Amino acid sequence: MPILYKKPVAGVIMHVIDTRNTINRASVSFKDRYRLFIRSKGLAYATEKTYCHWAARFIRQMSYKNESEICVDHINYFLSELGNTRGCSINTQRTALNALVFLFREFLQVDVGQLSFQHARKPKKIPIVLSKEEAQAIISNITGRRNLITKILYGSGLRISEAVTLRVKDIDLSNGGLFVMEGKGYKSRRTLLPNSLVEPLKQQIEFVKNQFEADKAIGMAGVFMPDALSRKMPKAQYELAWQYLFPADHYSVDPRSGVERRHHFGPQQVQRAIKSATTKAGVNKRVTCHTFRHSFATELLKQGTDLRSIQELLGHTSIETTQIYTHVVGLNERGIISPVDVG
């Protein structure tokens, strides 16, 4: 999924869209051939970057000089070092494992056999959640678009990457729904649209419309289109429905085409606003954008919403991922009372 980063060019800050670049299919480079293979499997861009990161890290640590030196027996050593010497978490080690198994089994066509590495000792942490009062206190210290985006994270359970990439067409005001079409793993879903956000979203859509018309007037209209839609629907990028709900304040260059146009609001800006607001609100917890998604799930659980419904709203593939929130809900909500509090 595209993210914004800043790249210096001849002493000038140029905003460049981080998206899949075109790769020459005739390239003999290991990295290029591996990226093309990943894309042939239809995997998400985020997965492509993750798999390439771990492949490069594995190759560097093993000091390979050429492709023929890559050895499956070194996987156990690499993962053991990662888990224990470097003290990474179980999830990080599992991500590295999946990436390396894909590299060997799928790309190199080498059977990894039975792996026997030392597993990481850092357990999976229970997510931090906010009470209603804490969430409202933090949100009240955030202004502008950042405030509305944070309310969507908390009120609809979106990931920050999903919130900033919402399009105008994804907001169904008449039916009270919000569609996530560019979610994790390219999965789409429908989730809640809080009644309190209907009016602010109407105003935001009006803002996007006015900005879109202004961009058209100076020949700067157009928006990034996912996957092959830019070829199938070449005119869609000039339609209001496809414009980002939270457009950036500046224009950015698409590295594939060199076209300069407006991209979406940066997730880092929201994270910085949340961090500052958390301090102002006096909430002594480590709060991130994802904390509001966790809090959305736990509030629904407290209301008695079943896990399957929460799983659907969050877009989790496995119910086991959603079950983590049963450990987060306070013991008092389960009817357990401390002996000290018994009269």
N, C-alpha and C positions, 0 to 999 in steps of 0.2 A: 504494500500500500504506500502511495506517495507521501513523503514527508519533506518538509522544507529544510534546507541547510544553506549556509552562506559560504560563498566561494570567492576569494579575492581574484580580481582580474585587472592587471595593469594599475594597481593601486585603488581600484574602485570596487565597492561591495556589490556583487551581482548575486541575486537570489536565483538559485537553480533548483528545479524540481528533481527530487531523488526518485527516479523511476527506472524501469528496465531499459537499458541502452540496447541499441541494435548490435548484434554480434555477427561478424563475418563467418558464414557457415564453412568457409574453406580454411579457417584458422586451425593451426596445429597446436596452439597453446593448450596446455592441460586445463587451465582455468576456464578458457572459452568453451572447450569441448564439454567440460563438466556442467557449465551453466546452460548450454544448449540442451544437454541431456535432461537436466532438471525441468527445464521449460517444456520439453517433449512429454513429460509426465503430468503436465497441467498443475504443478504445484504453485502455491502463492509466492509472490515476490519476497515476502518476509521469510518464508521457508527457504527460498533460494539463497538469501543473504546468510541465514543461519547455517545452512549446510556448507556453504563455501567458507564461512568463517572457521568452522571446526575442521574442515579439510585442510585449510591453510595452516591452522594452529598445529594440527597433527604432523603435517609435513615439516614444518619449522622445527618442532621439538625433536623429531626423529632425524633431522639433518639430512633428509633425502636430497640427492643431486639430480635424479631423474626418475621418471615414472616406474621404471623396471625395479627400483630398489624398494618400492612400497611393499611392506610385509604385513600380513594379517596377524602374525604372532605379536606384533608390537601394540596391538589394540589393548591387550590386558595391561601392559606396562603403562601406557598413556592414561587409561582410565583410573588405574590405581594411584598414579601420581596426582591426577586431578582431584580425586576424592579425598586423599589423605594428606599428602605433602602440601598441596595447595589449599586444602580445607574448603573445597567448594560444597555446595548443598547437594542433596539427593537429586533435586530437579535439574540442576546444571549438569550433573554427571549423566543423568538419563537423557538429556538433550544431546550431549556429546555422543553417547552410545548410539542413539537413533541415527545421528548424522553419519557416523562412521560405518554403521551397518549398511546404510543406504549407499555410501561411497563404494564399499567393497562388493556387496551382494548385487546391487543394481547396476552400478556404472562399470566397475572393474570385472564383474562376473566372477568373483571369488567367494567361495563358501567360507563364512566366518567360523563355522563349527560351534563348539560349546565354549563360550567365553567364561573365564574364571578370574575376574578382577576383584580387587578389594573395594567394597561398596563404601560410598561416602557416609560419614557418621552424622552429619548435620540433618536433623529430622525436618520434615515439612512443617512449616509454621502455621498456626491458626491465624487467619486473617484478622487484622485490627478493624473494628467497626465503630461507628459513631452512634451516640444516642440521638433522638430527634432534636433535643435541645442543642447538642454540640453541632450537629449538621446545620441547623438553622443559624446558629451564632456565627459559624464560619462563612456561610453563604451571604449573610447580611453585611459582611465586611468585603465583599467582592462586588465590583461595579461593571456596568456595560455588558458587552457580549460574553465576557468571562463569567459573569453572574448567571446568564441564561444557559450557557453551556454546562456549568456546574449543576444547575437545577435539573438539566436533562440527565446528567450522570446519575444523580440521586433519585430523580422521579421516574426514570425509565430504565435504569440499570445498564446503561451503555458503557462500553469501553471508551476511553478518550479518543482513540483512533477512529472509532465509529461515529462519535459525536461530531468531530470536526470535518468529517467527510460526508455528512448528511447533505442531500440535495433538496431543493425546494419541493420536488415531486414526492419526496419521502414523508412529508408531513400531511396526514389525512385529518384535517381539522373537522370535517363534517361527521366523521365516524369515530373521532377520538382515538386515532391510532398513529403509531410511528413505525415506519418501515426501515429496517437496517438492511441495505442491499449490498454494502461493501464491507461486510463483517469479517471476522477472523476466519481464515480458510475459505473465503468467498461464499460462506453460508449466509442465506438471507432469512429474516424472521420479522414478525410483527410483535411489537411490545406496547406497553401502556403509554398514553399521552395524558399527563396530568391536566385536569380542567383549569388549574391556575396558570398554566403556561399557554393556553390557547390565545389569549390576547397579546402577550409578549411575542409569540411566534408570528402572529398576524403582522405586528409592527416590524419584526425582523424581515419577513418576506417582502414587505413594502420597501424597506431599506434596500434589500437586494435588487428589487425591481428598478428602483431609481438609479442605483449604482451601475446596474447592467445597461440601462439606457444611456448613461453618461459615457460608459466605456465604448458602446457602439458608436456614439457620436464622434469619437476620436479614433475609431478604427482599432480599438484594443479589446473588442469583445471576443468571447470564446472561452472554453473551459476544458480542462483535462478530461478525457473520456476513457473509461476503463477497458482493458483488453482490446478486442477487435471491434468494439462499437464505433470507434472513430472511422473505421472503413465501412461498416454496415450502415451506419447512420451519420454520414458526414455533416449534415446540417444540424444535428441535435445539439452540438456544442454552442450553437447560437440561439437556443431556446431557453426561456426563463426557467422552465421546469428542471433543466439539467444543471443550473447554476448552483454552486455551493451555498448552503444556507448561511454559513459563516465564512464569507470571503476574506482573503487577506487584504491588508491595507496597501500592498504594493504589488507590482507585477513580477513574475518569475519566468525564467527561461526553461523550456522543455528541452533537455539535452538531446533527445532523439531527432527533433525537427528544427531546433533553434528558434522556435516560435516563442515570443514573449507574450504572456497573458496572466490573468489573475488566478491565483491558486486558492487553497483554503487556509483558514486561520491556523496558526501553529500551535500544536499541543503543549509545547514548552511554555508558552505564554500563560496558558491556563494553570499549569502546574506551579509556576512561580506565583501566580495570584493566590492559589490555594495555600501555598506555604506561608505567604505573608499574612493572609487572613487568619490562618490557624494560630499564629503568634498573637495577633491582635485580639482574637477571641479568647485567648488564655486556655486553649485546649492543649493539654500536655500529652499529645499522642503524635506518632509519626503518621501524618495524613498525606496521602497522595490522591491523584485523580481516581485511582482504582478503589480507594477506600470508600468512596461514595457508591460504587457499584456493589461492594460487599455489604454496605449498610442498607441498600435497597433490598437485597436478598434477605437479610436477617429481619428487616421490618416486616416483609411479607410473611416470613415464617412465624413471627410473633402473632400475626393476624390470623394464623391458622391455614394459610395457603399451602396446598400440598406440594411436595417436592417436584413432582412431574410438571406442574404448571410453572414453578420457578425455573426449572431446567429449560423449559420452552422459551420463557421470557428472556433468560440470560443467553440462550443459544449454546448451551453446553452439549457436547456430543454424548457424554457419559453421565449417568445419574450419580456416579461416584464423585464426580467433581462437585456437584451441587450438594452432596451430603455433608461436605465440610462445614456448612453453615449450621448443621444441627449441633456441632461442638461449640459454636460461637454464641448461640442464644443463651442468655443468662440462666443459671441454675434456678433462680427464683421463678422464672417463667415456666419452669418444668414442675413447679410445686414443691421443690426441695427447700427445706427450712433448716438453718443452722441451729444446733442445740442451744447456743447462747441466746437466740431470739425466742426460744420456747418459754412461755410464761411459767 
